[in-house]
Amino acid sequence: MLRNRVLAGTAAATPGTAARLPRLAGLCGISAHVRLGLQLAHDLWHTQRALADTLARIPAHALPDTLKTDFMACHARTL
């Protein structure tokens, strides 16, 4: 599947795919976590390009400092 679909570009490296391919880490030194990060970066880049015109029309608003602090405090525990 990896060679025929993921590497050929016809399928994404999903969490399930990454979890089923632990031997790949041993073969080339790339963990499932890193593969998923690379896939996420790839998907995000393509999505941002496809939606560039739409994203440019969305107004930006500054978040209040208290909300930023609360958000960072909440998510710091999960990092």
DRENGUBA-997002 format. One record per residue (C-alpha): residue number from 1; residue in one letter; x, y, z. Coordinates in Angstrom, 2 decimals. Example, Ala and Ser with C-alpha at 12.3 -4.5 7.8 and 13.67 -1.06 7.14 Angstrom:
BEGIN
{vogu: 1 | fikol: A | x: 12.30 | y: -4.50 | z: 7.80}
{vogu: 2 | fikol: S | x: 13.67 | y: -1.06 | z: 7.14}
! end
This chain:
BEGIN
{vogu: 1 | fikol: M | x: 0.00 | y: 0.00 | z: 0.00}
{vogu: 2 | fikol: L | x: 2.78 | y: 2.44 | z: 0.88}
{vogu: 3 | fikol: R | x: 4.54 | y: 2.01 | z: -2.44}
{vogu: 4 | fikol: N | x: 1.45 | y: 1.68 | z: -4.61}
{vogu: 5 | fikol: R | x: -0.76 | y: 4.38 | z: -3.08}
{vogu: 6 | fikol: V | x: 0.92 | y: 6.70 | z: -0.58}
{vogu: 7 | fikol: L | x: 4.24 | y: 7.17 | z: -2.36}
{vogu: 8 | fikol: A | x: 2.49 | y: 7.25 | z: -5.73}
{vogu: 9 | fikol: G | x: 0.41 | y: 10.19 | z: -4.47}
{vogu: 10 | fikol: T | x: -2.98 | y: 8.50 | z: -4.80}
{vogu: 11 | fikol: A | x: -3.58 | y: 8.17 | z: -1.04}
{vogu: 12 | fikol: A | x: -2.71 | y: 10.25 | z: 2.01}
{vogu: 13 | fikol: A | x: -0.64 | y: 9.02 | z: 4.93}
{vogu: 14 | fikol: T | x: -3.49 | y: 8.86 | z: 7.45}
{vogu: 15 | fikol: P | x: -3.01 | y: 8.14 | z: 11.16}
{vogu: 16 | fikol: G | x: -4.20 | y: 4.58 | z: 10.50}
{vogu: 17 | fikol: T | x: -1.71 | y: 4.12 | z: 7.69}
{vogu: 18 | fikol: A | x: 1.11 | y: 5.53 | z: 9.80}
{vogu: 19 | fikol: A | x: 0.21 | y: 3.27 | z: 12.71}
{vogu: 20 | fikol: R | x: 0.23 | y: 0.19 | z: 10.47}
{vogu: 21 | fikol: L | x: 3.66 | y: 0.99 | z: 9.06}
{vogu: 22 | fikol: P | x: 5.96 | y: 0.82 | z: 12.09}
{vogu: 23 | fikol: R | x: 8.59 | y: -1.08 | z: 10.10}
{vogu: 24 | fikol: L | x: 9.10 | y: 1.97 | z: 7.91}
{vogu: 25 | fikol: A | x: 10.64 | y: 3.79 | z: 10.87}
{vogu: 26 | fikol: G | x: 13.20 | y: 1.03 | z: 11.23}
{vogu: 27 | fikol: L | x: 13.94 | y: 0.97 | z: 7.52}
{vogu: 28 | fikol: C | x: 14.48 | y: 4.68 | z: 6.99}
{vogu: 29 | fikol: G | x: 14.47 | y: 6.24 | z: 10.46}
{vogu: 30 | fikol: I | x: 11.23 | y: 8.19 | z: 10.06}
{vogu: 31 | fikol: S | x: 8.68 | y: 7.72 | z: 12.84}
{vogu: 32 | fikol: A | x: 4.91 | y: 7.65 | z: 12.36}
{vogu: 33 | fikol: H | x: 4.73 | y: 10.99 | z: 14.21}
{vogu: 34 | fikol: V | x: 7.12 | y: 12.63 | z: 11.74}
{vogu: 35 | fikol: R | x: 5.34 | y: 11.12 | z: 8.71}
{vogu: 36 | fikol: L | x: 2.00 | y: 12.48 | z: 9.93}
{vogu: 37 | fikol: G | x: 3.56 | y: 15.90 | z: 10.54}
{vogu: 38 | fikol: L | x: 4.91 | y: 15.94 | z: 7.00}
{vogu: 39 | fikol: Q | x: 1.53 | y: 14.87 | z: 5.60}
{vogu: 40 | fikol: L | x: -0.21 | y: 17.59 | z: 7.64}
{vogu: 41 | fikol: A | x: 2.20 | y: 20.25 | z: 6.37}
{vogu: 42 | fikol: H | x: 1.68 | y: 19.04 | z: 2.79}
{vogu: 43 | fikol: D | x: -2.12 | y: 19.04 | z: 3.09}
{vogu: 44 | fikol: L | x: -2.15 | y: 22.47 | z: 4.77}
{vogu: 45 | fikol: W | x: 0.05 | y: 23.98 | z: 2.06}
{vogu: 46 | fikol: H | x: -2.22 | y: 22.68 | z: -0.71}
{vogu: 47 | fikol: T | x: -5.38 | y: 23.78 | z: 1.12}
{vogu: 48 | fikol: Q | x: -4.02 | y: 27.27 | z: 1.73}
{vogu: 49 | fikol: R | x: -3.13 | y: 27.62 | z: -1.96}
{vogu: 50 | fikol: A | x: -6.54 | y: 26.37 | z: -3.06}
{vogu: 51 | fikol: L | x: -8.33 | y: 28.74 | z: -0.68}
{vogu: 52 | fikol: A | x: -5.98 | y: 31.73 | z: -0.96}
{vogu: 53 | fikol: D | x: -8.58 | y: 34.06 | z: -2.49}
{vogu: 54 | fikol: T | x: -11.22 | y: 33.09 | z: 0.06}
{vogu: 55 | fikol: L | x: -8.82 | y: 33.31 | z: 3.01}
{vogu: 56 | fikol: A | x: -7.68 | y: 36.78 | z: 1.90}
{vogu: 57 | fikol: R | x: -11.27 | y: 38.07 | z: 2.19}
{vogu: 58 | fikol: I | x: -11.68 | y: 36.93 | z: 5.82}
{vogu: 59 | fikol: P | x: -11.04 | y: 39.89 | z: 8.13}
{vogu: 60 | fikol: A | x: -8.44 | y: 39.46 | z: 10.85}
{vogu: 61 | fikol: H | x: -9.28 | y: 40.44 | z: 14.41}
{vogu: 62 | fikol: A | x: -6.88 | y: 40.70 | z: 17.32}
{vogu: 63 | fikol: L | x: -7.69 | y: 38.47 | z: 20.27}
{vogu: 64 | fikol: P | x: -7.87 | y: 40.04 | z: 23.72}
{vogu: 65 | fikol: D | x: -4.75 | y: 39.33 | z: 25.78}
{vogu: 66 | fikol: T | x: -6.77 | y: 37.44 | z: 28.41}
{vogu: 67 | fikol: L | x: -8.10 | y: 35.06 | z: 25.77}
{vogu: 68 | fikol: K | x: -4.59 | y: 34.47 | z: 24.40}
{vogu: 69 | fikol: T | x: -3.32 | y: 33.76 | z: 27.92}
{vogu: 70 | fikol: D | x: -6.21 | y: 31.37 | z: 28.68}
{vogu: 71 | fikol: F | x: -5.75 | y: 29.57 | z: 25.36}
{vogu: 72 | fikol: M | x: -1.99 | y: 29.14 | z: 25.80}
{vogu: 73 | fikol: A | x: -2.39 | y: 27.98 | z: 29.40}
{vogu: 74 | fikol: C | x: -4.96 | y: 25.38 | z: 28.37}
{vogu: 75 | fikol: H | x: -2.94 | y: 24.04 | z: 25.44}
{vogu: 76 | fikol: A | x: 0.44 | y: 24.14 | z: 27.17}
{vogu: 77 | fikol: R | x: -0.69 | y: 21.14 | z: 29.20}
{vogu: 78 | fikol: T | x: -1.28 | y: 19.09 | z: 26.03}
{vogu: 79 | fikol: L | x: 2.02 | y: 19.90 | z: 24.31}
! end
